[in-house]
Amino acid sequence: MRNDISALFDLEARPNAPLHTLRETLVTADRPESIYTWMRNPKVRTTLAQLGADEGSLTHDTLDQLPTSRHIDHLRAILVDAHLLPQRDEALQRFERWLAEKLEPLPVDLGKPVERFATWHHLRSIRRKSSATTNSQSSVHNAKQEITAAIAFLTWLHDEHGRTLNQCRQAHVDLWLAAGPTTRFTVRNFLVVAMKERLVPPLIVPHRKSKSTRKMTHEDRIEWIRRCLVEEPDTVAFRTAAMLLVLYAQPLSRVASLQIDAITDVEGDLHLTFNEIPVLILEPFAELVRTHLAHRAPSRTRDVETSPWLFPGGQAGTHINHSYLMTKIRDLGINLLAAKNRALDDLVTEMPPPLVADLLGYSYQVTTQHAASAGDTFAHYPTLHR
């Protein structure tokens, strides 16, 4: 494979080129068979040959100009991991491209309010919170849902009623919400922002009311904790992640992006930091965590020992995809939302809700709401301030 890559990159003419580093990264991969299979793809070979023909093309911008594909994403991850490209928030970059493509075909009177909402409400917020080491995937997912809902509503308003946003009235909103699926309530944030900016007359846009709150029983939660601790050895990583959900009510989007330095060993006791305060990991869960740490799955292109992620992803330098993690936890049989709700309800009955919020990274409002629904004995506990 070394000679094959050298020929693609024309390395004889570039003795000190960064492409030498890329070659060594590929040929020394922890799983060379996956690299060999990857390189058999004609599109991959064409892309690598293009990079070899022009050293200056080894940039994010060059890769951005190529059609979006898995092999480009994989190559970019390898280049970032080899320090040949700087780190960046890929979810943000994909969102910016998605937004441009979404806005381009819209007529002016429909596109302007959507662009204003997308740019100033969502994109600005995501950019402000983003950094090279963060992943804005959850924020981007929420933004896409709300922007798509806004476009659908304005298109309906124009096509069915011949109206633009500033001509929208309460009857239109009521009809939109009543005549379609509950996902239509996602338009609420767009209309609230539009009202604040006086792009639309005052309107009443209700929140979607959930018919019921999904919760597992306390007994089911205890049973799932037991099963996560003792079941099949080949599911250690997913059982460890599931325990963080069932035991600490951690959303799997947050679990997926945990870094290994969130776990500390203090005189033999493991602690895990979700927010700012380390939480003691009790046995026997601590032993499961130690087992996972000793057998973290490697990526296709680097030794797992150098990965900063508690749950490494398949691509170099990435953590596990949270959607994939959700699927694997569901495969174990766990209802994700029901597990999170039950864990929070149990935790706020065992300790003051503000303390739960501080330990687990939730807002005081969320833990107080769960305390109220659980009827906890700390309902009048004074709010703690950092």
Summary of the structure (lengths in Angstrom):
residues: 386
radius of gyration: 24.8
end to end distance: 56.1
largest distance: 74.3
contacts: 1119
relative contact order: 0.08
helix: 63%
strand: 4%
